[in-house]
């Protein structure tokens, strides 16, 4: 028998007082119904099934509480089958015990009758016969007691047998009812590979991968995700800013399906393919200013490392200046430039040499105005040139114009322009990490456009293909040509299906005016969240740009409160709204609706969060 799901067991513990008092086999797994006492063995089962089949509440409760496990439907079918077989085995044991009890009772009854007859035939004339008669009377009383005990045991066995048969009928009903639900996974699944327990884990998935929600996603459509039971969630995570055109946009799906049927993998350092060439041209068109050369990879971390490598090759300098709070990835070089939270680096040291961290203008964190924060950060950057990385040793600066994982902090215009001035002065390359904030997220196609500056290299990934794995860097061809031969490439880079999806995704962004929509819906979202801030002291700050906003959650003393932020996210999930947290402590609730979000969906999301605030206290 497989391990009982913790979720169902917890449900039982909270509701067991509603059940009959008898202790049934597997009783703590499923809710039971009122037992019909009918001692004509087996005859009651069709009656109970008919009764329960007519009672939709019982069937709905059964399915609802089975589904609380968040196991796959095929796994639950296996669970039900195994419970059914175990119950059948118990029934067989009870029937065997019942037969043995009847035989024993029959023998005891026969002996009792014989002894009774013998005693009645004994003459009562001598003391010897009196003693013998007393002995036989004691024997018959003993036999009577044994017989009474055996009949009581038989009655108990009969009762258990009826209960077991009722339970078998119940499981048969459960299997019949559950099989009516459309299967999302194959029915054939080896029970060995089914994990029972924490609903946030799955079979053989690394325990280090922690899910922010308890949702088992089965379908995505537009701004919504549906779990495996059909429950709808308004998805304001967008897969951490990935599904900018929403889940499964018809044009993106159509392009991907068409490409899958034509060519899936054409390794781009071996052959070219048309989606690769078309996407290169399109990105060169979208890239800022004179950038006319593009290189591809799979993920954001790879794009960041590709940009860093190009900068070192092109300048023949070693050092990279990154900025406090930036997130650039989890691979070695990218993690060495990441300071959004210590967990990205913990246990991973020593980090890559040649990286220096400079302050970023976190206005809220410093408690300064824009001018003071900008002055301080640029002053400290100049000090780094004097004390840690001389300009002639510095290949590049890499910056998120709007920081993501640290807490949705936009840079200041003066800061970004100060970086550009220093890069121009010292021959340093400016890399703008547009992986999360690019592709219209902030209300401009590229987030650096908010600050009127021109980078030398940009990196992009998340919103590029709305869910397909692809990343890219863009730079001037004259700069790209300074990289060493063989320094760019990868087995899966510029996958044909991902390229086709990216082209369709860009066409949707342009044709549906999603950049402008992000700006307009972002203003609506900001205003609604600001209203909540005015009403709730735990919301200490709202910041960000467009559809990339962060909400700082604090305790009564004004200190970051990660536990409260977590409680709010979970309460929002219960209301049908998916949100993520970020920040060094996880104290920031972040809002990342898809760029297709309508005004009604923005209002609906904030209304759900307002209810979550009320529920979370």
BANUDREN-506610 format. One record per residue (C-alpha): residue in one letter; chain; residue number from 1; x, y, z. Coordinates in Angstrom, 1 decimal. Layout:
<sites>
- A	A	NUM	X	Y	Z
...
</sites>
This chain:
<sites>
- X	A	1	0.0	0.0	0.0
- X	A	2	1.4	3.4	-0.9
- X	A	3	1.9	6.2	1.6
- X	A	4	-1.3	8.0	2.5
- X	A	5	-1.3	11.6	1.2
- X	A	6	-0.5	14.1	4.0
- X	A	7	-3.1	16.4	2.5
- X	A	8	-6.0	13.9	2.8
- X	A	9	-4.8	12.8	6.2
- X	A	10	-4.8	16.4	7.4
- X	A	11	-8.3	16.8	6.0
- X	A	12	-9.5	13.7	7.9
- X	A	13	-8.0	14.9	11.2
- X	A	14	-10.0	18.1	10.9
- X	A	15	-13.3	16.3	9.9
- X	A	16	-13.1	12.9	11.6
- X	A	17	-15.7	13.9	14.2
- X	A	18	-18.3	13.9	11.4
- X	A	19	-17.7	10.2	10.7
- X	A	20	-19.2	7.1	12.4
- X	A	21	-17.3	6.0	15.5
- X	A	22	-16.2	2.6	14.2
- X	A	23	-12.6	2.3	13.1
- X	A	24	-12.7	1.2	9.4
- X	A	25	-9.9	-0.1	7.3
- X	A	26	-8.5	2.9	5.3
- X	A	27	-11.0	5.0	7.2
- X	A	28	-8.6	8.0	7.4
- X	A	29	-8.3	8.2	3.6
- X	A	30	-11.7	9.1	2.4
- X	A	31	-15.0	10.5	3.8
- X	A	32	-17.6	7.9	4.5
- X	A	33	-21.4	8.0	4.3
- X	A	34	-24.0	6.8	6.7
- X	A	35	-23.9	3.0	6.9
- X	A	36	-26.9	1.0	6.0
- X	A	37	-27.1	-2.0	8.3
- X	A	38	-28.2	-5.0	6.2
- X	A	39	-26.9	-8.4	7.3
- X	A	40	-27.8	-10.2	4.1
- X	A	41	-24.2	-10.3	3.0
- X	A	42	-23.5	-8.3	-0.2
- X	A	43	-27.1	-7.5	-0.9
- X	A	44	-26.8	-4.0	0.5
- X	A	45	-24.0	-2.9	-1.9
- X	A	46	-26.2	-2.1	-4.9
- X	A	47	-28.6	-0.2	-2.6
- X	A	48	-25.7	1.9	-1.2
- X	A	49	-24.3	2.6	-4.7
- X	A	50	-27.7	3.7	-5.9
- X	A	51	-28.1	5.9	-2.9
- X	A	52	-24.7	7.5	-3.2
- X	A	53	-25.0	7.9	-7.0
- X	A	54	-28.1	10.0	-6.4
- X	A	55	-26.3	12.1	-3.8
- X	A	56	-24.2	14.6	-5.8
- X	A	57	-22.9	16.2	-2.6
- X	A	58	-21.2	12.9	-1.6
- X	A	59	-19.6	12.4	-5.0
- X	A	60	-18.5	16.0	-5.2
- X	A	61	-17.0	15.8	-1.7
- X	A	62	-15.3	12.6	-2.6
- X	A	63	-13.7	14.1	-5.8
- X	A	64	-12.9	17.4	-4.0
- X	A	65	-11.0	15.7	-1.2
- X	A	66	-9.2	13.2	-3.4
- X	A	67	-8.1	16.2	-5.5
- X	A	68	-6.7	18.0	-2.4
- X	A	69	-3.6	15.7	-2.8
- X	A	70	-2.7	17.6	-6.0
- X	A	71	-1.5	14.3	-7.4
- X	A	72	-1.9	13.5	-11.1
- X	A	73	-5.2	11.8	-12.0
- X	A	74	-3.3	8.7	-13.1
- X	A	75	-1.6	8.6	-9.7
- X	A	76	-4.9	8.9	-7.9
- X	A	77	-6.3	6.0	-10.0
- X	A	78	-3.4	3.9	-8.9
- X	A	79	-4.0	5.0	-5.3
- X	A	80	-7.7	4.0	-5.6
- X	A	81	-6.8	0.7	-7.2
- X	A	82	-4.3	-0.2	-4.5
- X	A	83	-6.8	0.7	-1.7
- X	A	84	-9.4	-1.4	-3.5
- X	A	85	-7.1	-4.4	-3.7
- X	A	86	-6.1	-4.0	0.0
- X	A	87	-9.8	-3.8	1.0
- X	A	88	-10.6	-6.9	-1.0
- X	A	89	-7.8	-8.7	0.8
- X	A	90	-9.2	-7.6	4.1
- X	A	91	-12.6	-8.9	3.0
- X	A	92	-11.2	-12.3	2.2
- X	A	93	-9.5	-12.5	5.6
- X	A	94	-12.7	-11.6	7.3
- X	A	95	-14.7	-14.2	5.3
- X	A	96	-12.1	-16.8	6.2
- X	A	97	-12.4	-15.9	9.9
- X	A	98	-16.2	-15.9	9.6
- X	A	99	-16.1	-19.5	8.2
- X	A	100	-13.7	-20.7	10.8
- X	A	101	-15.9	-19.1	13.5
- X	A	102	-19.0	-20.8	12.2
- X	A	103	-17.2	-24.2	12.2
- X	A	104	-15.9	-23.7	15.7
- X	A	105	-19.3	-22.5	16.9
- X	A	106	-20.9	-25.6	15.4
- X	A	107	-18.5	-27.9	17.1
- X	A	108	-18.9	-26.2	20.4
- X	A	109	-22.7	-26.3	20.0
- X	A	110	-22.6	-30.1	19.3
- X	A	111	-20.4	-30.7	22.3
- X	A	112	-22.7	-28.6	24.4
- X	A	113	-25.7	-30.6	23.3
- X	A	114	-24.0	-33.9	24.0
- X	A	115	-22.7	-32.9	27.4
- X	A	116	-26.2	-31.6	28.3
- X	A	117	-27.8	-34.9	27.3
- X	A	118	-25.2	-36.9	29.2
- X	A	119	-25.7	-34.9	32.4
- X	A	120	-29.4	-35.2	32.3
- X	A	121	-29.0	-39.0	32.0
- X	A	122	-26.8	-39.3	35.1
- X	A	123	-28.6	-40.8	38.2
- X	A	124	-28.5	-38.6	41.3
- X	A	125	-28.1	-41.4	43.9
- X	A	126	-24.5	-41.4	44.9
- X	A	127	-22.0	-38.9	46.0
- X	A	128	-19.7	-40.0	43.3
- X	A	129	-22.2	-39.2	40.7
- X	A	130	-23.0	-35.9	42.4
- X	A	131	-19.3	-34.9	42.1
- X	A	132	-19.3	-36.0	38.4
- X	A	133	-22.5	-34.0	37.8
- X	A	134	-20.9	-30.9	39.3
- X	A	135	-17.9	-31.4	37.0
- X	A	136	-20.1	-31.7	34.0
- X	A	137	-22.1	-28.7	35.0
- X	A	138	-18.9	-26.6	35.2
- X	A	139	-17.8	-28.0	31.8
- X	A	140	-21.1	-27.0	30.2
- X	A	141	-20.9	-23.5	31.7
- X	A	142	-17.4	-23.2	30.3
- X	A	143	-18.6	-24.4	26.9
- X	A	144	-21.5	-22.0	27.1
- X	A	145	-19.1	-19.1	27.8
- X	A	146	-16.9	-20.1	25.0
- X	A	147	-19.8	-20.4	22.7
- X	A	148	-21.1	-17.0	23.8
- X	A	149	-17.7	-15.4	23.2
- X	A	150	-17.5	-17.0	19.8
- X	A	151	-20.9	-15.8	18.8
- X	A	152	-20.0	-12.3	19.9
- X	A	153	-16.8	-12.5	17.9
- X	A	154	-18.8	-13.7	14.9
- X	A	155	-21.1	-10.8	15.3
- X	A	156	-18.2	-8.4	15.3
- X	A	157	-16.7	-10.1	12.3
- X	A	158	-20.0	-9.9	10.4
- X	A	159	-20.2	-6.3	11.3
- X	A	160	-16.7	-5.6	10.0
- X	A	161	-17.4	-7.7	6.9
- X	A	162	-20.4	-5.6	6.1
- X	A	163	-18.4	-2.4	6.7
- X	A	164	-15.6	-3.7	4.5
- X	A	165	-18.1	-4.6	1.7
- X	A	166	-19.5	-1.1	2.0
- X	A	167	-16.0	0.4	1.8
- X	A	168	-15.3	-1.7	-1.3
- X	A	169	-18.6	-0.4	-2.8
- X	A	170	-17.4	3.1	-1.9
- X	A	171	-14.1	2.6	-3.6
- X	A	172	-15.7	1.2	-6.7
- X	A	173	-17.9	4.3	-6.8
- X	A	174	-14.9	6.5	-6.3
- X	A	175	-13.0	4.8	-9.2
- X	A	176	-16.1	5.0	-11.4
- X	A	177	-16.6	8.7	-10.6
- X	A	178	-13.0	9.7	-10.9
- X	A	179	-12.6	7.9	-14.2
- X	A	180	-15.2	10.3	-15.6
- X	A	181	-12.8	13.2	-15.3
- X	A	182	-10.7	13.7	-18.5
- X	A	183	-7.2	12.3	-18.0
- X	A	184	-4.4	14.8	-18.1
- X	A	185	-1.7	12.1	-17.8
- X	A	186	-1.5	8.5	-19.1
- X	A	187	-3.4	6.0	-16.9
- X	A	188	-0.4	3.6	-16.9
- X	A	189	2.0	4.8	-14.3
- X	A	190	4.3	2.7	-12.2
- X	A	191	3.4	3.2	-8.6
- X	A	192	7.1	3.1	-7.7
- X	A	193	7.5	6.5	-9.3
- X	A	194	4.5	8.2	-7.6
- X	A	195	5.4	10.5	-4.7
- X	A	196	2.8	10.9	-2.0
- X	A	197	3.2	13.8	0.4
- X	A	198	4.1	17.5	-0.1
- X	A	199	1.9	18.8	-2.9
- X	A	200	4.7	21.3	-3.9
- X	A	201	7.0	18.4	-4.8
- X	A	202	6.8	15.9	-7.6
- X	A	203	8.2	12.5	-8.3
- X	A	204	12.1	12.7	-8.4
- X	A	205	12.1	16.4	-8.7
- X	A	206	15.0	18.0	-6.8
- X	A	207	14.0	19.1	-3.3
- X	A	208	16.0	22.3	-4.0
- X	A	209	13.4	23.4	-6.5
- X	A	210	10.8	25.2	-4.4
- X	A	211	7.5	26.3	-6.0
- X	A	212	6.1	29.7	-4.9
- X	A	213	2.5	28.3	-5.2
- X	A	214	0.7	25.1	-4.8
- X	A	215	-0.8	25.1	-8.3
- X	A	216	-0.4	22.1	-10.6
- X	A	217	-0.8	23.9	-13.9
- X	A	218	-2.7	22.1	-16.6
- X	A	219	-3.6	24.8	-19.1
- X	A	220	-2.8	28.4	-19.8
- X	A	221	-4.9	30.9	-21.8
- X	A	222	-4.3	34.6	-22.1
- X	A	223	-3.9	36.1	-18.6
- X	A	224	-5.1	32.9	-16.9
- X	A	225	-3.7	29.6	-15.7
- X	A	226	-6.0	26.6	-14.9
- X	A	227	-4.9	23.9	-12.5
- X	A	228	-5.5	20.2	-13.1
- X	A	229	-8.9	20.4	-11.5
- X	A	230	-10.0	23.3	-13.8
- X	A	231	-9.7	26.1	-11.2
- X	A	232	-8.9	29.4	-12.9
- X	A	233	-6.1	31.7	-11.6
- X	A	234	-5.4	35.2	-12.8
- X	A	235	-1.7	34.9	-13.5
- X	A	236	0.1	38.1	-12.5
- X	A	237	3.5	36.3	-12.5
- X	A	238	3.7	35.8	-16.2
- X	A	239	6.2	33.0	-15.6
- X	A	240	8.6	35.7	-14.0
- X	A	241	7.9	38.1	-16.8
- X	A	242	8.1	35.6	-19.7
- X	A	243	4.6	35.2	-21.1
- X	A	244	4.3	38.8	-22.2
- X	A	245	1.6	38.0	-24.9
- X	A	246	-0.2	35.8	-22.4
- X	A	247	-0.4	32.0	-22.2
- X	A	248	-0.7	30.2	-25.6
- X	A	249	-1.4	33.2	-27.8
- X	A	250	-3.0	31.7	-30.9
- X	A	251	-0.5	33.3	-33.3
- X	A	252	2.5	32.1	-31.2
- X	A	253	1.0	28.6	-30.9
- X	A	254	0.2	28.5	-34.7
- X	A	255	3.8	29.5	-35.6
- X	A	256	5.3	27.0	-33.2
- X	A	257	3.1	24.2	-34.4
- X	A	258	3.9	24.9	-38.0
- X	A	259	7.6	25.0	-37.3
- X	A	260	7.5	21.7	-35.3
- X	A	261	6.0	20.0	-38.3
- X	A	262	8.7	21.4	-40.6
- X	A	263	12.1	21.6	-38.8
- X	A	264	12.7	21.3	-35.0
- X	A	265	16.5	21.4	-34.6
- X	A	266	18.9	22.9	-37.0
- X	A	267	22.1	23.5	-35.0
- X	A	268	23.0	27.0	-35.9
- X	A	269	26.8	26.6	-35.9
- X	A	270	26.3	23.7	-38.4
- X	A	271	23.5	25.1	-40.7
- X	A	272	21.4	28.2	-41.0
- X	A	273	17.6	28.1	-41.0
- X	A	274	15.1	30.7	-42.1
- X	A	275	13.6	31.5	-38.7
- X	A	276	17.1	32.2	-37.4
- X	A	277	17.8	34.7	-40.2
- X	A	278	14.4	36.3	-40.0
- X	A	279	14.6	36.8	-36.2
- X	A	280	18.2	38.2	-36.5
- X	A	281	16.9	40.8	-38.9
- X	A	282	13.9	41.6	-36.7
- X	A	283	15.9	42.0	-33.6
- X	A	284	18.4	44.2	-35.4
- X	A	285	15.5	46.4	-36.4
- X	A	286	14.2	46.6	-32.8
- X	A	287	17.6	47.0	-31.2
- X	A	288	18.5	50.5	-30.1
- X	A	289	20.5	52.9	-32.3
- X	A	290	23.3	51.5	-34.4
- X	A	291	23.1	47.9	-33.0
- X	A	292	22.9	45.7	-36.1
- X	A	293	24.4	42.4	-35.0
- X	A	294	22.8	39.6	-32.9
- X	A	295	24.0	36.4	-31.3
- X	A	296	21.7	33.8	-29.7
- X	A	297	21.7	31.4	-26.8
- X	A	298	19.2	29.6	-24.6
- X	A	299	18.8	31.5	-21.3
- X	A	300	19.4	34.8	-19.7
- X	A	301	22.5	33.7	-17.8
- X	A	302	24.1	32.6	-21.0
- X	A	303	23.3	35.9	-22.7
- X	A	304	24.9	37.8	-19.8
- X	A	305	28.1	35.7	-20.0
- X	A	306	28.2	36.0	-23.8
- X	A	307	28.0	39.8	-23.4
- X	A	308	30.7	39.8	-20.7
- X	A	309	33.0	37.6	-22.9
- X	A	310	32.5	39.9	-25.8
- X	A	311	33.3	43.0	-23.7
- X	A	312	36.6	41.4	-22.5
- X	A	313	37.6	40.3	-26.0
- X	A	314	36.7	43.7	-27.5
- X	A	315	38.5	45.9	-24.9
- X	A	316	41.2	43.4	-24.0
- X	A	317	40.5	44.4	-20.4
- X	A	318	39.5	42.0	-17.5
- X	A	319	37.3	43.7	-15.0
- X	A	320	33.5	44.1	-14.9
- X	A	321	31.7	46.6	-12.7
- X	A	322	28.2	45.4	-11.6
- X	A	323	25.8	47.2	-9.3
- X	A	324	24.5	46.3	-5.9
- X	A	325	21.1	44.5	-6.1
- X	A	326	21.5	43.4	-9.7
- X	A	327	20.4	39.9	-10.8
- X	A	328	22.2	38.5	-13.8
- X	A	329	21.9	34.7	-13.4
- X	A	330	23.0	31.6	-11.6
- X	A	331	25.9	30.3	-13.7
- X	A	332	29.4	31.1	-12.4
- X	A	333	30.1	34.4	-14.2
- X	A	334	26.5	35.6	-14.0
- X	A	335	26.3	34.7	-10.3
- X	A	336	29.6	36.6	-9.7
- X	A	337	27.9	39.7	-10.9
- X	A	338	24.7	39.1	-9.0
- X	A	339	24.0	40.6	-5.6
- X	A	340	20.2	40.6	-5.3
- X	A	341	20.3	38.0	-2.6
- X	A	342	23.1	36.0	-1.0
- X	A	343	21.5	32.6	-1.8
- X	A	344	22.6	32.9	-5.4
- X	A	345	26.3	32.8	-4.2
- X	A	346	26.1	30.8	-0.9
- X	A	347	28.2	27.7	-1.0
- X	A	348	29.4	28.6	-4.5
- X	A	349	32.6	30.5	-3.6
- X	A	350	35.1	31.4	-4.7
- X	A	351	33.4	33.5	-7.3
- X	A	352	34.9	34.6	-10.6
- X	A	353	37.7	37.2	-10.2
- X	A	354	37.5	40.6	-11.8
- X	A	355	34.1	41.7	-10.7
- X	A	356	33.6	44.8	-8.6
- X	A	357	30.2	45.8	-7.1
- X	A	358	29.2	49.5	-7.0
- X	A	359	26.2	51.1	-5.4
- X	A	360	22.8	51.5	-7.2
- X	A	361	20.4	54.3	-6.4
- X	A	362	17.9	52.5	-4.2
- X	A	363	15.9	55.6	-3.1
- X	A	364	13.6	53.7	-0.7
- X	A	365	16.4	51.7	0.9
- X	A	366	18.7	54.7	1.4
- X	A	367	15.8	57.1	2.4
- X	A	368	17.2	59.7	0.0
- X	A	369	15.7	61.7	-2.8
- X	A	370	16.7	61.1	-6.4
- X	A	371	19.4	63.8	-6.5
- X	A	372	21.1	62.7	-3.3
- X	A	373	21.1	59.0	-4.2
- X	A	374	22.4	59.7	-7.7
- X	A	375	25.2	61.9	-6.4
- X	A	376	26.3	59.3	-3.8
- X	A	377	26.3	56.3	-6.3
- X	A	378	28.3	58.1	-9.0
- X	A	379	30.7	59.4	-6.4
- X	A	380	31.3	55.8	-5.1
- X	A	381	31.7	54.6	-8.7
- X	A	382	34.5	57.2	-9.2
- X	A	383	36.1	56.0	-6.0
- X	A	384	36.1	52.4	-7.4
- X	A	385	38.1	53.7	-10.4
- X	A	386	40.6	55.0	-7.9
- X	A	387	40.8	52.1	-5.5
- X	A	388	39.6	48.8	-7.0
- X	A	389	39.3	48.8	-10.8
- X	A	390	41.2	51.4	-12.8
- X	A	391	39.4	52.5	-15.9
- X	A	392	42.2	51.0	-18.1
- X	A	393	41.4	47.6	-16.4
- X	A	394	37.6	47.9	-16.7
- X	A	395	36.0	46.2	-19.7
- X	A	396	32.4	46.9	-19.0
- X	A	397	29.7	48.0	-16.6
- X	A	398	26.6	45.8	-16.5
- X	A	399	23.3	47.2	-15.1
- X	A	400	19.6	46.5	-15.0
- X	A	401	17.9	49.8	-15.8
- X	A	402	15.0	48.6	-13.7
- X	A	403	16.3	46.0	-11.2
- X	A	404	14.2	42.9	-10.9
- X	A	405	14.9	40.4	-8.2
- X	A	406	16.2	42.9	-5.6
- X	A	407	12.9	44.7	-5.5
- X	A	408	11.8	46.4	-8.7
- X	A	409	14.0	49.5	-8.3
- X	A	410	14.2	51.8	-11.3
- X	A	411	17.5	53.6	-11.8
- X	A	412	17.5	57.4	-11.9
- X	A	413	18.0	59.2	-15.1
- X	A	414	21.0	61.1	-13.7
- X	A	415	22.6	57.8	-12.6
- X	A	416	22.2	56.1	-16.0
- X	A	417	23.4	59.1	-17.9
- X	A	418	26.3	59.3	-15.5
- X	A	419	27.3	55.7	-16.3
- X	A	420	27.2	56.6	-20.0
- X	A	421	29.4	59.6	-19.5
- X	A	422	32.0	57.6	-17.6
- X	A	423	32.0	54.8	-20.1
- X	A	424	32.5	57.2	-23.0
- X	A	425	35.3	59.0	-21.2
- X	A	426	37.2	55.8	-20.3
- X	A	427	36.5	53.5	-23.3
- X	A	428	34.3	51.2	-21.1
- X	A	429	31.4	49.3	-22.7
- X	A	430	27.9	49.8	-21.1
- X	A	431	25.8	46.6	-21.0
- X	A	432	22.1	46.9	-20.3
- X	A	433	20.6	43.8	-18.9
- X	A	434	17.1	43.9	-20.5
- X	A	435	16.2	40.3	-19.7
- X	A	436	13.3	41.0	-17.3
- X	A	437	12.5	44.7	-18.0
- X	A	438	12.8	44.6	-21.8
- X	A	439	10.2	43.8	-24.5
- X	A	440	7.7	46.4	-23.4
- X	A	441	7.5	45.5	-19.7
- X	A	442	8.1	49.0	-18.4
- X	A	443	6.0	50.8	-21.0
- X	A	444	8.9	51.3	-23.4
- X	A	445	10.2	48.5	-25.7
- X	A	446	13.6	48.6	-23.9
- X	A	447	13.7	49.8	-20.3
- X	A	448	16.9	51.9	-20.9
- X	A	449	14.8	54.1	-23.2
- X	A	450	13.2	55.5	-20.0
- X	A	451	16.5	57.2	-19.2
- X	A	452	17.6	58.5	-22.6
- X	A	453	20.8	56.6	-22.9
- X	A	454	22.3	54.3	-25.5
- X	A	455	24.1	51.1	-24.3
- X	A	456	26.8	49.3	-26.3
- X	A	457	25.4	45.8	-25.7
- X	A	458	22.0	44.6	-24.6
- X	A	459	20.9	41.2	-23.3
- X	A	460	17.4	39.9	-23.7
- X	A	461	15.6	36.6	-23.0
- X	A	462	12.3	36.3	-21.0
- X	A	463	9.8	38.2	-23.1
- X	A	464	11.5	37.4	-26.4
- X	A	465	9.5	34.2	-27.2
- X	A	466	6.7	34.3	-24.6
- X	A	467	7.6	30.9	-23.1
- X	A	468	10.1	29.3	-25.5
- X	A	469	13.7	29.1	-24.4
- X	A	470	15.8	31.6	-26.3
- X	A	471	18.1	34.5	-25.4
- X	A	472	20.1	37.0	-27.4
- X	A	473	22.6	39.8	-27.2
- X	A	474	22.8	42.7	-29.6
- X	A	475	25.6	45.1	-30.4
- X	A	476	27.2	47.0	-33.3
- X	A	477	28.6	44.7	-35.9
- X	A	478	32.0	46.4	-35.6
- X	A	479	32.0	45.6	-31.9
- X	A	480	30.7	42.1	-32.3
- X	A	481	33.5	41.4	-34.8
- X	A	482	36.1	42.0	-32.1
- X	A	483	35.1	38.8	-30.3
- X	A	484	37.3	35.8	-30.8
- X	A	485	36.2	33.1	-33.3
- X	A	486	34.3	30.2	-31.6
- X	A	487	33.4	32.3	-28.6
- X	A	488	29.7	32.3	-29.5
- X	A	489	27.5	29.3	-30.1
- X	A	490	25.8	26.4	-28.3
- X	A	491	23.9	23.2	-29.1
- X	A	492	20.4	24.6	-28.8
- X	A	493	20.9	28.3	-29.4
- X	A	494	18.5	29.8	-31.8
- X	A	495	16.3	26.7	-31.9
- X	A	496	14.1	26.8	-35.0
- X	A	497	10.8	26.4	-33.1
- X	A	498	11.9	29.1	-30.5
- X	A	499	12.8	31.5	-33.3
- X	A	500	9.5	31.0	-35.1
- X	A	501	7.7	31.6	-31.8
- X	A	502	9.7	34.7	-31.1
- X	A	503	8.9	36.1	-34.5
- X	A	504	5.2	35.5	-33.9
- X	A	505	5.5	37.0	-30.4
- X	A	506	7.0	40.2	-31.7
- X	A	507	4.4	40.5	-34.4
- X	A	508	1.7	40.2	-31.7
- X	A	509	3.4	42.9	-29.6
- X	A	510	3.5	45.3	-32.5
- X	A	511	0.1	44.6	-34.0
- X	A	512	-1.8	44.7	-30.8
- X	A	513	0.0	47.7	-29.4
- X	A	514	1.2	45.9	-26.3
- X	A	515	3.9	48.4	-25.3
- X	A	516	1.4	51.2	-25.1
- X	A	517	-1.0	48.8	-23.3
- X	A	518	1.7	48.1	-20.7
- X	A	519	2.1	51.8	-20.1
- X	A	520	-1.6	52.4	-19.8
- X	A	521	-2.4	49.3	-17.7
- X	A	522	0.6	50.1	-15.6
- X	A	523	-0.8	53.5	-14.7
- X	A	524	-4.1	51.8	-13.7
- X	A	525	-2.3	49.2	-11.6
- X	A	526	-0.1	51.9	-9.9
- X	A	527	-3.1	54.0	-9.0
- X	A	528	-5.0	51.0	-7.5
- X	A	529	-2.0	49.8	-5.5
- X	A	530	-1.4	53.3	-4.3
- X	A	531	-5.0	53.3	-2.9
- X	A	532	-4.3	50.1	-1.0
- X	A	533	-1.1	51.6	0.3
- X	A	534	-3.1	54.5	1.8
- X	A	535	-5.4	52.1	3.6
- X	A	536	-2.9	49.5	4.8
- X	A	537	0.2	50.4	6.9
- X	A	538	1.9	47.2	6.0
- X	A	539	2.4	48.5	2.4
- X	A	540	5.3	50.9	2.8
- X	A	541	6.2	51.6	-0.8
- X	A	542	5.1	51.1	-4.4
- X	A	543	7.7	51.3	-7.1
- X	A	544	8.6	50.2	-10.6
- X	A	545	7.5	51.1	-14.1
- X	A	546	4.7	49.9	-16.4
- X	A	547	3.6	46.4	-15.7
- X	A	548	6.6	45.8	-13.4
- X	A	549	5.7	47.0	-10.0
- X	A	550	6.9	46.0	-6.5
- X	A	551	5.1	46.4	-3.2
- X	A	552	7.2	46.7	0.0
- X	A	553	5.7	44.9	3.0
- X	A	554	6.7	45.9	6.5
- X	A	555	5.8	45.1	10.1
- X	A	556	4.4	47.4	12.7
- X	A	557	7.9	48.9	13.3
- X	A	558	8.5	49.5	9.6
- X	A	559	10.9	46.6	9.1
- X	A	560	10.8	44.3	6.1
- X	A	561	8.3	41.5	6.8
- X	A	562	8.8	38.5	4.5
- X	A	563	6.4	36.3	6.5
- X	A	564	3.6	38.8	5.9
- X	A	565	4.4	39.1	2.3
- X	A	566	4.3	35.3	2.0
- X	A	567	1.0	35.2	3.8
- X	A	568	-0.4	37.8	1.4
- X	A	569	0.8	35.8	-1.7
- X	A	570	-0.8	32.6	-0.3
- X	A	571	-4.1	34.5	0.5
- X	A	572	-4.1	35.9	-3.0
- X	A	573	-3.6	32.4	-4.4
- X	A	574	-6.7	31.3	-2.5
- X	A	575	-8.6	34.1	-4.1
- X	A	576	-7.5	33.0	-7.6
- X	A	577	-4.6	35.4	-8.1
- X	A	578	-1.0	34.3	-8.6
- X	A	579	1.8	36.7	-7.4
- X	A	580	5.5	36.3	-6.7
- X	A	581	7.8	37.7	-4.1
- X	A	582	11.2	39.1	-4.4
- X	A	583	13.7	41.2	-2.4
- X	A	584	16.7	40.1	-0.3
- X	A	585	14.3	38.8	2.4
- X	A	586	11.3	38.0	0.2
- X	A	587	9.5	41.0	1.6
- X	A	588	8.3	42.4	-1.7
- X	A	589	5.1	41.4	-3.5
- X	A	590	5.7	41.8	-7.2
- X	A	591	3.2	42.5	-9.9
- X	A	592	4.0	41.2	-13.4
- X	A	593	0.7	40.9	-15.4
- X	A	594	1.1	40.0	-19.1
- X	A	595	1.3	42.8	-21.5
- X	A	596	-2.1	41.8	-22.9
- X	A	597	-3.9	42.4	-19.6
- X	A	598	-7.1	44.4	-19.9
- X	A	599	-8.3	47.1	-17.6
- X	A	600	-10.9	44.8	-16.2
- X	A	601	-8.3	42.1	-15.4
- X	A	602	-6.1	44.7	-13.7
- X	A	603	-9.0	45.8	-11.5
- X	A	604	-10.0	42.2	-10.9
- X	A	605	-6.5	41.3	-9.8
- X	A	606	-6.3	44.2	-7.4
- X	A	607	-9.8	43.4	-6.0
- X	A	608	-8.6	39.8	-5.3
- X	A	609	-5.5	41.2	-3.6
- X	A	610	-7.6	43.6	-1.5
- X	A	611	-9.6	40.6	-0.3
- X	A	612	-6.4	38.7	0.4
- X	A	613	-5.3	41.7	2.6
- X	A	614	-8.5	41.4	4.5
- X	A	615	-8.2	37.6	4.9
- X	A	616	-4.6	37.7	5.9
- X	A	617	-5.3	40.2	8.6
</sites>
